[in-house]
Structure formats: C-alpha cells, structure tokens
C-alpha cells in the first residue's frame, strides 16, 4: 500500500484550462485527507485518479478485461 498514490485531478487531461501539476499532484494513501463535508458525508477532496508507483506485480492475474477505446 505504500506505493499507492492518489490525485484530486486527472493528471493526463490537459485540454482547455489544465490544472497546474507539481510535486503535490499525487499524495500517498496514508497522507490523503480523509475529512468529510459536514452535511454531505462526501470527501471534501474527491479521489479522481489512483496510481501505483513503478509496477503492480502479477497484474496479468488481476486483469478481467481489456478494451481498446481508440476506435
């Protein structure tokens, strides 16, 4: 779990007015703020992207389906 990082933005989306990116774009799972809104119960900072640093060992064993969306 120490290699899992989260982002509040889609880091690959740079169309139109892209959100600035930097060293704080990705935050470790342990450091992600888990506070929730007082009324909604939703996270104040929604997770938009999940990434794993370097690699996911045994990924082929975890894949259920692959789709080509470049059609």
PDB file of N, CA, C, O and CB in Angstrom:
ATOM      1  N   UNK A   1       0.808  -1.194   0.000  1.00  0.00           N
ATOM      2  CA  UNK A   1       0.000   0.000   0.000  1.00  0.00           C
ATOM      3  C   UNK A   1       0.852   1.259   0.000  1.00  0.00           C
ATOM      4  O   UNK A   1       0.344   2.331  -0.331  1.00  0.00           O
ATOM      5  CB  UNK A   1      -0.919  -0.003   1.185  1.00  0.00           C
ATOM      6  N   UNK A   2       2.103   1.172   0.351  1.00  0.00           N
ATOM      7  CA  UNK A   2       2.958   2.362   0.403  1.00  0.00           C
ATOM      8  C   UNK A   2       3.270   2.911  -0.988  1.00  0.00           C
ATOM      9  O   UNK A   2       3.789   4.021  -1.108  1.00  0.00           O
ATOM     10  CB  UNK A   2       4.257   2.039   1.127  1.00  0.00           C
ATOM     11  N   UNK A   3       2.962   2.149  -2.042  1.00  0.00           N
ATOM     12  CA  UNK A   3       3.208   2.621  -3.410  1.00  0.00           C
ATOM     13  C   UNK A   3       1.969   3.210  -4.059  1.00  0.00           C
ATOM     14  O   UNK A   3       2.043   3.713  -5.180  1.00  0.00           O
ATOM     15  CB  UNK A   3       3.728   1.491  -4.262  1.00  0.00           C
ATOM     16  N   UNK A   4       0.830   3.157  -3.376  1.00  0.00           N
ATOM     17  CA  UNK A   4      -0.406   3.715  -3.913  1.00  0.00           C
ATOM     18  C   UNK A   4      -0.424   5.216  -3.674  1.00  0.00           C
ATOM     19  O   UNK A   4      -0.181   5.679  -2.559  1.00  0.00           O
ATOM     20  CB  UNK A   4      -1.647   3.042  -3.272  1.00  0.00           C
ATOM     21  N   UNK A   5      -0.715   5.980  -4.738  1.00  0.00           N
ATOM     22  CA  UNK A   5      -0.832   7.425  -4.630  1.00  0.00           C
ATOM     23  C   UNK A   5      -2.158   7.864  -5.248  1.00  0.00           C
ATOM     24  O   UNK A   5      -2.679   7.215  -6.156  1.00  0.00           O
ATOM     25  CB  UNK A   5       0.366   8.133  -5.320  1.00  0.00           C
ATOM     26  N   UNK A   6      -2.690   8.970  -4.744  1.00  0.00           N
ATOM     27  CA  UNK A   6      -3.985   9.469  -5.170  1.00  0.00           C
ATOM     28  C   UNK A   6      -3.855  10.904  -5.675  1.00  0.00           C
ATOM     29  O   UNK A   6      -2.944  11.634  -5.284  1.00  0.00           O
ATOM     30  CB  UNK A   6      -5.001   9.389  -4.018  1.00  0.00           C
ATOM     31  N   UNK A   7      -4.781  11.292  -6.547  1.00  0.00           N
ATOM     32  CA  UNK A   7      -4.784  12.651  -7.076  1.00  0.00           C
ATOM     33  C   UNK A   7      -6.209  13.181  -7.112  1.00  0.00           C
ATOM     34  O   UNK A   7      -7.154  12.422  -7.323  1.00  0.00           O
ATOM     35  CB  UNK A   7      -4.151  12.697  -8.484  1.00  0.00           C
ATOM     36  N   UNK A   8      -6.362  14.484  -6.906  1.00  0.00           N
ATOM     37  CA  UNK A   8      -7.683  15.107  -6.967  1.00  0.00           C
ATOM     38  C   UNK A   8      -8.022  15.531  -8.388  1.00  0.00           C
ATOM     39  O   UNK A   8      -9.120  16.024  -8.644  1.00  0.00           O
ATOM     40  CB  UNK A   8      -7.750  16.314  -6.029  1.00  0.00           C
ATOM     41  N   UNK A   9      -7.069  15.339  -9.334  1.00  0.00           N
ATOM     42  CA  UNK A   9      -7.296  15.683 -10.737  1.00  0.00           C
ATOM     43  C   UNK A   9      -6.926  14.506 -11.632  1.00  0.00           C
ATOM     44  O   UNK A   9      -6.215  13.594 -11.209  1.00  0.00           O
ATOM     45  CB  UNK A   9      -6.484  16.935 -11.130  1.00  0.00           C
ATOM     46  N   UNK A  10      -7.409  14.530 -12.865  1.00  0.00           N
ATOM     47  CA  UNK A  10      -6.984  13.575 -13.877  1.00  0.00           C
ATOM     48  C   UNK A  10      -5.669  14.115 -14.428  1.00  0.00           C
ATOM     49  O   UNK A  10      -5.675  15.080 -15.192  1.00  0.00           O
ATOM     50  CB  UNK A  10      -8.078  13.378 -15.019  1.00  0.00           C
ATOM     51  N   UNK A  11      -4.561  13.519 -14.060  1.00  0.00           N
ATOM     52  CA  UNK A  11      -3.249  14.069 -14.417  1.00  0.00           C
ATOM     53  C   UNK A  11      -2.962  14.018 -15.912  1.00  0.00           C
ATOM     54  O   UNK A  11      -2.079  14.727 -16.393  1.00  0.00           O
ATOM     55  CB  UNK A  11      -2.168  13.327 -13.680  1.00  0.00           C
ATOM     56  N   UNK A  12      -3.688  13.198 -16.647  1.00  0.00           N
ATOM     57  CA  UNK A  12      -3.466  13.090 -18.081  1.00  0.00           C
ATOM     58  C   UNK A  12      -4.300  14.061 -18.901  1.00  0.00           C
ATOM     59  O   UNK A  12      -4.056  14.222 -20.097  1.00  0.00           O
ATOM     60  CB  UNK A  12      -3.751  11.701 -18.524  1.00  0.00           C
ATOM     61  N   UNK A  13      -5.268  14.703 -18.289  1.00  0.00           N
ATOM     62  CA  UNK A  13      -6.155  15.627 -19.009  1.00  0.00           C
ATOM     63  C   UNK A  13      -5.526  17.019 -19.036  1.00  0.00           C
ATOM     64  O   UNK A  13      -5.382  17.665 -17.998  1.00  0.00           O
ATOM     65  CB  UNK A  13      -7.570  15.677 -18.346  1.00  0.00           C
ATOM     66  N   UNK A  14      -5.159  17.464 -20.215  1.00  0.00           N
ATOM     67  CA  UNK A  14      -4.533  18.783 -20.338  1.00  0.00           C
ATOM     68  C   UNK A  14      -5.210  19.626 -21.408  1.00  0.00           C
ATOM     69  O   UNK A  14      -4.597  20.536 -21.966  1.00  0.00           O
ATOM     70  CB  UNK A  14      -3.050  18.639 -20.656  1.00  0.00           C
ATOM     71  N   UNK A  15      -6.465  19.327 -21.694  1.00  0.00           N
ATOM     72  CA  UNK A  15      -7.211  20.065 -22.699  1.00  0.00           C
ATOM     73  C   UNK A  15      -7.858  21.284 -22.022  1.00  0.00           C
ATOM     74  O   UNK A  15      -8.190  21.239 -20.837  1.00  0.00           O
ATOM     75  CB  UNK A  15      -8.292  19.152 -23.385  1.00  0.00           C
ATOM     76  N   UNK A  16      -8.027  22.345 -22.769  1.00  0.00           N
ATOM     77  CA  UNK A  16      -8.634  23.587 -22.284  1.00  0.00           C
ATOM     78  C   UNK A  16      -7.763  24.211 -21.199  1.00  0.00           C
ATOM     79  O   UNK A  16      -6.578  24.442 -21.441  1.00  0.00           O
ATOM     80  CB  UNK A  16     -10.058  23.324 -21.744  1.00  0.00           C
ATOM     81  N   UNK A  17      -8.282  24.484 -20.050  1.00  0.00           N
ATOM     82  CA  UNK A  17      -7.519  25.142 -18.994  1.00  0.00           C
ATOM     83  C   UNK A  17      -7.034  24.092 -17.998  1.00  0.00           C
ATOM     84  O   UNK A  17      -7.716  23.799 -17.016  1.00  0.00           O
ATOM     85  CB  UNK A  17      -8.376  26.229 -18.280  1.00  0.00           C
ATOM     86  N   UNK A  18      -5.860  23.528 -18.252  1.00  0.00           N
ATOM     87  CA  UNK A  18      -5.383  22.448 -17.381  1.00  0.00           C
ATOM     88  C   UNK A  18      -5.048  22.932 -15.970  1.00  0.00           C
ATOM     89  O   UNK A  18      -4.537  24.035 -15.776  1.00  0.00           O
ATOM     90  CB  UNK A  18      -4.161  21.796 -17.994  1.00  0.00           C
ATOM     91  N   UNK A  19      -5.346  22.088 -15.007  1.00  0.00           N
ATOM     92  CA  UNK A  19      -4.981  22.361 -13.628  1.00  0.00           C
ATOM     93  C   UNK A  19      -3.470  22.233 -13.496  1.00  0.00           C
ATOM     94  O   UNK A  19      -2.886  21.282 -14.016  1.00  0.00           O
ATOM     95  CB  UNK A  19      -5.714  21.399 -12.648  1.00  0.00           C
ATOM     96  N   UNK A  20      -2.833  23.170 -12.814  1.00  0.00           N
ATOM     97  CA  UNK A  20      -1.371  23.058 -12.634  1.00  0.00           C
ATOM     98  C   UNK A  20      -0.997  21.747 -11.940  1.00  0.00           C
ATOM     99  O   UNK A  20      -1.710  21.263 -11.061  1.00  0.00           O
ATOM    100  CB  UNK A  20      -0.835  24.255 -11.815  1.00  0.00           C
ATOM    101  N   UNK A  21       0.128  21.193 -12.355  1.00  0.00           N
ATOM    102  CA  UNK A  21       0.636  19.963 -11.769  1.00  0.00           C
ATOM    103  C   UNK A  21       1.984  20.240 -11.121  1.00  0.00           C
ATOM    104  O   UNK A  21       2.705  21.152 -11.525  1.00  0.00           O
ATOM    105  CB  UNK A  21       0.755  18.845 -12.835  1.00  0.00           C
ATOM    106  N   UNK A  22       2.312  19.447 -10.119  1.00  0.00           N
ATOM    107  CA  UNK A  22       3.581  19.627  -9.436  1.00  0.00           C
ATOM    108  C   UNK A  22       3.862  18.453  -8.525  1.00  0.00           C
ATOM    109  O   UNK A  22       3.275  17.382  -8.674  1.00  0.00           O
ATOM    110  CB  UNK A  22       3.587  20.925  -8.643  1.00  0.00           C
ATOM    111  N   UNK A  23       4.755  18.658  -7.590  1.00  0.00           N
ATOM    112  CA  UNK A  23       5.147  17.572  -6.687  1.00  0.00           C
ATOM    113  C   UNK A  23       4.022  17.149  -5.755  1.00  0.00           C
ATOM    114  O   UNK A  23       4.075  16.069  -5.167  1.00  0.00           O
ATOM    115  CB  UNK A  23       6.346  17.990  -5.870  1.00  0.00           C
ATOM    116  N   UNK A  24       3.006  17.992  -5.616  1.00  0.00           N
ATOM    117  CA  UNK A  24       1.891  17.630  -4.738  1.00  0.00           C
ATOM    118  C   UNK A  24       0.661  17.143  -5.505  1.00  0.00           C
ATOM    119  O   UNK A  24      -0.417  17.011  -4.925  1.00  0.00           O
ATOM    120  CB  UNK A  24       1.512  18.815  -3.881  1.00  0.00           C
ATOM    121  N   UNK A  25       0.815  16.875  -6.811  1.00  0.00           N
ATOM    122  CA  UNK A  25      -0.308  16.359  -7.605  1.00  0.00           C
ATOM    123  C   UNK A  25      -0.752  15.006  -7.067  1.00  0.00           C
ATOM    124  O   UNK A  25      -1.949  14.744  -6.956  1.00  0.00           O
ATOM    125  CB  UNK A  25       0.083  16.241  -9.099  1.00  0.00           C
ATOM    126  N   UNK A  26       0.199  14.150  -6.734  1.00  0.00           N
ATOM    127  CA  UNK A  26      -0.104  12.838  -6.165  1.00  0.00           C
ATOM    128  C   UNK A  26       0.275  12.823  -4.695  1.00  0.00           C
ATOM    129  O   UNK A  26       1.334  13.314  -4.302  1.00  0.00           O
ATOM    130  CB  UNK A  26       0.637  11.714  -6.929  1.00  0.00           C
ATOM    131  N   UNK A  27      -0.614  12.249  -3.890  1.00  0.00           N
ATOM    132  CA  UNK A  27      -0.420  12.178  -2.446  1.00  0.00           C
ATOM    133  C   UNK A  27      -0.491  10.714  -2.045  1.00  0.00           C
ATOM    134  O   UNK A  27      -1.306   9.961  -2.578  1.00  0.00           O
ATOM    135  CB  UNK A  27      -1.486  13.034  -1.674  1.00  0.00           C
ATOM    136  N   UNK A  28       0.347  10.311  -1.120  1.00  0.00           N
ATOM    137  CA  UNK A  28       0.310   8.916  -0.674  1.00  0.00           C
ATOM    138  C   UNK A  28      -1.033   8.615  -0.028  1.00  0.00           C
ATOM    139  O   UNK A  28      -1.696   9.507   0.499  1.00  0.00           O
ATOM    140  CB  UNK A  28       1.463   8.622   0.316  1.00  0.00           C
ATOM    141  N   UNK A  29      -1.418   7.371  -0.075  1.00  0.00           N
ATOM    142  CA  UNK A  29      -2.675   6.930   0.514  1.00  0.00           C
ATOM    143  C   UNK A  29      -2.737   7.312   1.987  1.00  0.00           C
ATOM    144  O   UNK A  29      -3.783   7.734   2.479  1.00  0.00           O
ATOM    145  CB  UNK A  29      -2.846   5.416   0.347  1.00  0.00           C
ATOM    146  N   UNK A  30      -1.631   7.167   2.682  1.00  0.00           N
ATOM    147  CA  UNK A  30      -1.583   7.482   4.112  1.00  0.00           C
ATOM    148  C   UNK A  30      -1.756   8.979   4.379  1.00  0.00           C
ATOM    149  O   UNK A  30      -2.280   9.362   5.425  1.00  0.00           O
ATOM    150  CB  UNK A  30      -0.263   7.003   4.706  1.00  0.00           C
ATOM    151  N   UNK A  31      -1.325   9.823   3.447  1.00  0.00           N
ATOM    152  CA  UNK A  31      -1.392  11.271   3.645  1.00  0.00           C
ATOM    153  C   UNK A  31      -2.634  11.929   3.069  1.00  0.00           C
ATOM    154  O   UNK A  31      -2.822  13.135   3.229  1.00  0.00           O
ATOM    155  CB  UNK A  31      -0.196  11.903   3.046  1.00  0.00           C
ATOM    156  N   UNK A  32      -3.496  11.151   2.393  1.00  0.00           N
ATOM    157  CA  UNK A  32      -4.700  11.731   1.797  1.00  0.00           C
ATOM    158  C   UNK A  32      -5.630  12.210   2.914  1.00  0.00           C
ATOM    159  O   UNK A  32      -5.897  11.465   3.857  1.00  0.00           O
ATOM    160  CB  UNK A  32      -5.424  10.694   0.875  1.00  0.00           C
ATOM    161  N   UNK A  33      -6.126  13.452   2.814  1.00  0.00           N
ATOM    162  CA  UNK A  33      -7.038  13.936   3.865  1.00  0.00           C
ATOM    163  C   UNK A  33      -8.349  13.164   3.839  1.00  0.00           C
ATOM    164  O   UNK A  33      -8.984  13.057   2.790  1.00  0.00           O
ATOM    165  CB  UNK A  33      -7.314  15.444   3.697  1.00  0.00           C
ATOM    166  N   UNK A  34      -8.751  12.638   4.957  1.00  0.00           N
ATOM    167  CA  UNK A  34      -9.958  11.813   4.992  1.00  0.00           C
ATOM    168  C   UNK A  34     -11.124  12.548   5.638  1.00  0.00           C
ATOM    169  O   UNK A  34     -12.092  11.925   6.074  1.00  0.00           O
ATOM    170  CB  UNK A  34      -9.687  10.517   5.739  1.00  0.00           C
ATOM    171  N   UNK A  35     -11.029  13.890   5.700  1.00  0.00           N
ATOM    172  CA  UNK A  35     -12.125  14.652   6.272  1.00  0.00           C
ATOM    173  C   UNK A  35     -13.322  14.654   5.325  1.00  0.00           C
ATOM    174  O   UNK A  35     -13.168  14.583   4.106  1.00  0.00           O
ATOM    175  CB  UNK A  35     -11.679  16.087   6.578  1.00  0.00           C
ATOM    176  N   UNK A  36     -14.492  14.736   5.899  1.00  0.00           N
ATOM    177  CA  UNK A  36     -15.708  14.731   5.091  1.00  0.00           C
ATOM    178  C   UNK A  36     -16.482  16.019   5.332  1.00  0.00           C
ATOM    179  O   UNK A  36     -16.325  16.682   6.357  1.00  0.00           O
ATOM    180  CB  UNK A  36     -16.586  13.496   5.416  1.00  0.00           C
ATOM    181  N   UNK A  37     -17.312  16.348   4.370  1.00  0.00           N
ATOM    182  CA  UNK A  37     -18.141  17.541   4.498  1.00  0.00           C
ATOM    183  C   UNK A  37     -19.142  17.382   5.629  1.00  0.00           C
ATOM    184  O   UNK A  37     -19.576  16.266   5.914  1.00  0.00           O
ATOM    185  CB  UNK A  37     -18.870  17.833   3.186  1.00  0.00           C
ATOM    186  N   UNK A  38     -19.517  18.483   6.283  1.00  0.00           N
ATOM    187  CA  UNK A  38     -20.388  18.402   7.454  1.00  0.00           C
ATOM    188  C   UNK A  38     -21.801  17.908   7.155  1.00  0.00           C
ATOM    189  O   UNK A  38     -22.448  17.326   8.025  1.00  0.00           O
ATOM    190  CB  UNK A  38     -20.469  19.739   8.097  1.00  0.00           C
ATOM    191  N   UNK A  39     -22.285  18.134   5.933  1.00  0.00           N
ATOM    192  CA  UNK A  39     -23.656  17.744   5.636  1.00  0.00           C
ATOM    193  C   UNK A  39     -23.737  16.594   4.642  1.00  0.00           C
ATOM    194  O   UNK A  39     -24.578  15.704   4.774  1.00  0.00           O
ATOM    195  CB  UNK A  39     -24.418  18.923   5.104  1.00  0.00           C
ATOM    196  N   UNK A  40     -22.869  16.619   3.660  1.00  0.00           N
ATOM    197  CA  UNK A  40     -22.989  15.637   2.592  1.00  0.00           C
ATOM    198  C   UNK A  40     -22.430  14.278   2.966  1.00  0.00           C
ATOM    199  O   UNK A  40     -22.880  13.258   2.445  1.00  0.00           O
ATOM    200  CB  UNK A  40     -22.298  16.136   1.368  1.00  0.00           C
ATOM    201  N   UNK A  41     -21.453  14.250   3.865  1.00  0.00           N
ATOM    202  CA  UNK A  41     -20.790  12.999   4.185  1.00  0.00           C
ATOM    203  C   UNK A  41     -19.799  12.587   3.115  1.00  0.00           C
ATOM    204  O   UNK A  41     -19.179  11.528   3.211  1.00  0.00           O
ATOM    205  CB  UNK A  41     -21.805  11.912   4.383  1.00  0.00           C
ATOM    206  N   UNK A  42     -19.644  13.430   2.082  1.00  0.00           N
ATOM    207  CA  UNK A  42     -18.708  13.139   0.997  1.00  0.00           C
ATOM    208  C   UNK A  42     -17.331  13.697   1.348  1.00  0.00           C
ATOM    209  O   UNK A  42     -17.204  14.649   2.118  1.00  0.00           O
ATOM    210  CB  UNK A  42     -19.213  13.735  -0.347  1.00  0.00           C
ATOM    211  N   UNK A  43     -16.318  13.088   0.770  1.00  0.00           N
ATOM    212  CA  UNK A  43     -14.967  13.595   0.970  1.00  0.00           C
ATOM    213  C   UNK A  43     -14.870  15.014   0.434  1.00  0.00           C
ATOM    214  O   UNK A  43     -15.382  15.306  -0.647  1.00  0.00           O
ATOM    215  CB  UNK A  43     -13.928  12.682   0.284  1.00  0.00           C
ATOM    216  N   UNK A  44     -14.219  15.898   1.180  1.00  0.00           N
ATOM    217  CA  UNK A  44     -14.016  17.265   0.713  1.00  0.00           C
ATOM    218  C   UNK A  44     -13.111  17.259  -0.520  1.00  0.00           C
ATOM    219  O   UNK A  44     -13.296  18.062  -1.435  1.00  0.00           O
ATOM    220  CB  UNK A  44     -13.406  18.145   1.835  1.00  0.00           C
ATOM    221  N   UNK A  45     -12.157  16.374  -0.539  1.00  0.00           N
ATOM    222  CA  UNK A  45     -11.277  16.225  -1.698  1.00  0.00           C
ATOM    223  C   UNK A  45     -11.537  14.861  -2.297  1.00  0.00           C
ATOM    224  O   UNK A  45     -11.109  13.842  -1.755  1.00  0.00           O
ATOM    225  CB  UNK A  45      -9.767  16.396  -1.311  1.00  0.00           C
ATOM    226  N   UNK A  46     -12.236  14.845  -3.411  1.00  0.00           N
ATOM    227  CA  UNK A  46     -12.565  13.577  -4.044  1.00  0.00           C
ATOM    228  C   UNK A  46     -11.342  12.985  -4.732  1.00  0.00           C
ATOM    229  O   UNK A  46     -10.514  13.710  -5.285  1.00  0.00           O
ATOM    230  CB  UNK A  46     -13.703  13.760  -5.049  1.00  0.00           C
ATOM    231  N   UNK A  47     -11.240  11.676  -4.693  1.00  0.00           N
ATOM    232  CA  UNK A  47     -10.180  10.975  -5.403  1.00  0.00           C
ATOM    233  C   UNK A  47     -10.608  10.856  -6.860  1.00  0.00           C
ATOM    234  O   UNK A  47     -11.675  10.317  -7.153  1.00  0.00           O
ATOM    235  CB  UNK A  47      -9.893   9.565  -4.770  1.00  0.00           C
ATOM    236  N   UNK A  48      -9.775  11.358  -7.779  1.00  0.00           N
ATOM    237  CA  UNK A  48     -10.082  11.302  -9.201  1.00  0.00           C
ATOM    238  C   UNK A  48      -9.174  10.303  -9.911  1.00  0.00           C
ATOM    239  O   UNK A  48      -9.567   9.700 -10.910  1.00  0.00           O
ATOM    240  CB  UNK A  48      -9.942  12.689  -9.833  1.00  0.00           C
ATOM    241  N   UNK A  49      -7.964  10.129  -9.394  1.00  0.00           N
ATOM    242  CA  UNK A  49      -7.009   9.219 -10.030  1.00  0.00           C
ATOM    243  C   UNK A  49      -6.264   8.423  -8.967  1.00  0.00           C
ATOM    244  O   UNK A  49      -5.857   8.961  -7.937  1.00  0.00           O
ATOM    245  CB  UNK A  49      -6.011  10.001 -10.919  1.00  0.00           C
ATOM    246  N   UNK A  50      -6.094   7.144  -9.232  1.00  0.00           N
ATOM    247  CA  UNK A  50      -5.320   6.251  -8.370  1.00  0.00           C
ATOM    248  C   UNK A  50      -4.171   5.718  -9.210  1.00  0.00           C
ATOM    249  O   UNK A  50      -4.374   5.285 -10.344  1.00  0.00           O
ATOM    250  CB  UNK A  50      -6.206   5.076  -7.785  1.00  0.00           C
ATOM    251  N   UNK A  51      -2.981   5.747  -8.662  1.00  0.00           N
ATOM    252  CA  UNK A  51      -1.811   5.238  -9.383  1.00  0.00           C
ATOM    253  C   UNK A  51      -0.972   4.391  -8.430  1.00  0.00           C
ATOM    254  O   UNK A  51      -1.036   4.537  -7.210  1.00  0.00           O
ATOM    255  CB  UNK A  51      -0.963   6.408  -9.979  1.00  0.00           C
ATOM    256  N   UNK A  52      -0.191   3.510  -9.024  1.00  0.00           N
ATOM    257  CA  UNK A  52       0.738   2.680  -8.255  1.00  0.00           C
ATOM    258  C   UNK A  52       2.127   2.978  -8.786  1.00  0.00           C
ATOM    259  O   UNK A  52       2.382   2.864  -9.985  1.00  0.00           O
ATOM    260  CB  UNK A  52       0.391   1.137  -8.365  1.00  0.00           C
ATOM    261  N   UNK A  53       3.019   3.357  -7.892  1.00  0.00           N
ATOM    262  CA  UNK A  53       4.390   3.674  -8.294  1.00  0.00           C
ATOM    263  C   UNK A  53       5.096   2.422  -8.813  1.00  0.00           C
ATOM    264  O   UNK A  53       4.982   1.344  -8.230  1.00  0.00           O
ATOM    265  CB  UNK A  53       5.177   4.280  -7.111  1.00  0.00           C
ATOM    266  N   UNK A  54       5.813   2.579  -9.900  1.00  0.00           N
ATOM    267  CA  UNK A  54       6.671   1.567 -10.517  1.00  0.00           C
ATOM    268  C   UNK A  54       5.916   0.453 -11.228  1.00  0.00           C
ATOM    269  O   UNK A  54       5.925   0.409 -12.458  1.00  0.00           O
ATOM    270  CB  UNK A  54       7.549   0.967  -9.479  1.00  0.00           C
ATOM    271  N   UNK A  55       5.270  -0.438 -10.509  1.00  0.00           N
ATOM    272  CA  UNK A  55       4.581  -1.544 -11.175  1.00  0.00           C
ATOM    273  C   UNK A  55       3.617  -2.232 -10.212  1.00  0.00           C
ATOM    274  O   UNK A  55       3.656  -2.006  -9.002  1.00  0.00           O
ATOM    275  CB  UNK A  55       5.598  -2.560 -11.730  1.00  0.00           C
ATOM    276  N   UNK A  56       2.757  -3.073 -10.772  1.00  0.00           N
ATOM    277  CA  UNK A  56       1.853  -3.906  -9.978  1.00  0.00           C
ATOM    278  C   UNK A  56       2.249  -5.350 -10.256  1.00  0.00           C
ATOM    279  O   UNK A  56       1.911  -5.893 -11.307  1.00  0.00           O
ATOM    280  CB  UNK A  56       0.323  -3.635 -10.330  1.00  0.00           C
ATOM    281  N   UNK A  57       2.959  -5.973  -9.328  1.00  0.00           N
ATOM    282  CA  UNK A  57       3.370  -7.358  -9.544  1.00  0.00           C
ATOM    283  C   UNK A  57       2.159  -8.268  -9.770  1.00  0.00           C
ATOM    284  O   UNK A  57       1.165  -8.177  -9.048  1.00  0.00           O
ATOM    285  CB  UNK A  57       4.192  -7.859  -8.349  1.00  0.00           C
ATOM    286  N   UNK A  58       2.245  -9.131 -10.757  1.00  0.00           N
ATOM    287  CA  UNK A  58       1.176 -10.077 -11.045  1.00  0.00           C
ATOM    288  C   UNK A  58      -0.055  -9.433 -11.662  1.00  0.00           C
ATOM    289  O   UNK A  58      -1.157  -9.970 -11.545  1.00  0.00           O
ATOM    290  CB  UNK A  58       0.787 -10.784  -9.796  1.00  0.00           C
ATOM    291  N   UNK A  59       0.117  -8.292 -12.317  1.00  0.00           N
ATOM    292  CA  UNK A  59      -1.021  -7.570 -12.890  1.00  0.00           C
ATOM    293  C   UNK A  59      -1.822  -8.429 -13.864  1.00  0.00           C
ATOM    294  O   UNK A  59      -3.051  -8.351 -13.883  1.00  0.00           O
ATOM    295  CB  UNK A  59      -0.537  -6.316 -13.596  1.00  0.00           C
ATOM    296  N   UNK A  60      -1.164  -9.230 -14.654  1.00  0.00           N
ATOM    297  CA  UNK A  60      -1.868 -10.077 -15.631  1.00  0.00           C
ATOM    298  C   UNK A  60      -2.871 -10.994 -14.944  1.00  0.00           C
ATOM    299  O   UNK A  60      -3.901 -11.326 -15.530  1.00  0.00           O
ATOM    300  CB  UNK A  60      -0.864 -10.914 -16.438  1.00  0.00           C
ATOM    301  N   UNK A  61      -2.590 -11.406 -13.721  1.00  0.00           N
ATOM    302  CA  UNK A  61      -3.504 -12.269 -12.985  1.00  0.00           C
ATOM    303  C   UNK A  61      -4.724 -11.508 -12.467  1.00  0.00           C
ATOM    304  O   UNK A  61      -5.731 -12.121 -12.114  1.00  0.00           O
ATOM    305  CB  UNK A  61      -2.777 -12.923 -11.827  1.00  0.00           C
ATOM    306  N   UNK A  62      -4.641 -10.179 -12.420  1.00  0.00           N
ATOM    307  CA  UNK A  62      -5.727  -9.355 -11.887  1.00  0.00           C
ATOM    308  C   UNK A  62      -6.658  -8.812 -12.966  1.00  0.00           C
ATOM    309  O   UNK A  62      -7.777  -8.394 -12.667  1.00  0.00           O
ATOM    310  CB  UNK A  62      -5.154  -8.208 -11.104  1.00  0.00           C
ATOM    311  N   UNK A  63      -6.204  -8.816 -14.218  1.00  0.00           N
ATOM    312  CA  UNK A  63      -6.980  -8.224 -15.308  1.00  0.00           C
ATOM    313  C   UNK A  63      -8.149  -9.124 -15.683  1.00  0.00           C
ATOM    314  O   UNK A  63      -7.988 -10.324 -15.901  1.00  0.00           O
ATOM    315  CB  UNK A  63      -6.088  -7.974 -16.534  1.00  0.00           C
ATOM    316  N   UNK A  64      -9.321  -8.519 -15.753  1.00  0.00           N
ATOM    317  CA  UNK A  64     -10.522  -9.246 -16.133  1.00  0.00           C
ATOM    318  C   UNK A  64     -10.845  -9.020 -17.597  1.00  0.00           C
ATOM    319  O   UNK A  64     -11.270  -9.943 -18.291  1.00  0.00           O
ATOM    320  CB  UNK A  64     -11.700  -8.830 -15.262  1.00  0.00           C
ATOM    321  N   UNK A  65     -10.646  -7.783 -18.077  1.00  0.00           N
ATOM    322  CA  UNK A  65     -10.999  -7.428 -19.454  1.00  0.00           C
ATOM    323  C   UNK A  65     -10.129  -6.266 -19.895  1.00  0.00           C
ATOM    324  O   UNK A  65      -9.694  -5.459 -19.074  1.00  0.00           O
ATOM    325  CB  UNK A  65     -12.513  -7.066 -19.580  1.00  0.00           C
ATOM    326  N   UNK A  66      -9.876  -6.184 -21.199  1.00  0.00           N
ATOM    327  CA  UNK A  66      -9.134  -5.081 -21.786  1.00  0.00           C
ATOM    328  C   UNK A  66      -9.951  -4.552 -22.949  1.00  0.00           C
ATOM    329  O   UNK A  66     -10.425  -5.321 -23.785  1.00  0.00           O
ATOM    330  CB  UNK A  66      -7.704  -5.522 -22.244  1.00  0.00           C
ATOM    331  N   UNK A  67     -10.116  -3.221 -23.001  1.00  0.00           N
ATOM    332  CA  UNK A  67     -10.899  -2.598 -24.063  1.00  0.00           C
ATOM    333  C   UNK A  67     -10.038  -1.577 -24.782  1.00  0.00           C
ATOM    334  O   UNK A  67      -9.280  -0.840 -24.153  1.00  0.00           O
ATOM    335  CB  UNK A  67     -12.179  -1.936 -23.498  1.00  0.00           C
ATOM    336  N   UNK A  68     -10.155  -1.535 -26.082  1.00  0.00           N
ATOM    337  CA  UNK A  68      -9.475  -0.537 -26.889  1.00  0.00           C
ATOM    338  C   UNK A  68     -10.454   0.609 -27.106  1.00  0.00           C
ATOM    339  O   UNK A  68     -11.463   0.438 -27.790  1.00  0.00           O
ATOM    340  CB  UNK A  68      -8.972  -1.136 -28.253  1.00  0.00           C
ATOM    341  N   UNK A  69     -10.172   1.763 -26.541  1.00  0.00           N
ATOM    342  CA  UNK A  69     -11.072   2.902 -26.661  1.00  0.00           C
ATOM    343  C   UNK A  69     -10.616   3.888 -27.727  1.00  0.00           C
ATOM    344  O   UNK A  69     -11.157   4.990 -27.820  1.00  0.00           O
ATOM    345  CB  UNK A  69     -11.192   3.608 -25.333  1.00  0.00           C
ATOM    346  N   UNK A  70      -9.639   3.513 -28.523  1.00  0.00           N
ATOM    347  CA  UNK A  70      -9.081   4.402 -29.532  1.00  0.00           C
ATOM    348  C   UNK A  70      -9.738   4.232 -30.900  1.00  0.00           C
ATOM    349  O   UNK A  70      -9.123   4.564 -31.913  1.00  0.00           O
ATOM    350  CB  UNK A  70      -7.598   4.168 -29.649  1.00  0.00           C
ATOM    351  N   UNK A  71     -10.941   3.734 -30.956  1.00  0.00           N
ATOM    352  CA  UNK A  71     -11.611   3.488 -32.229  1.00  0.00           C
ATOM    353  C   UNK A  71     -12.211   4.748 -32.788  1.00  0.00           C
ATOM    354  O   UNK A  71     -12.815   4.722 -33.860  1.00  0.00           O
ATOM    355  CB  UNK A  71     -12.683   2.440 -32.072  1.00  0.00           C
TER     356      UNK A  71
END
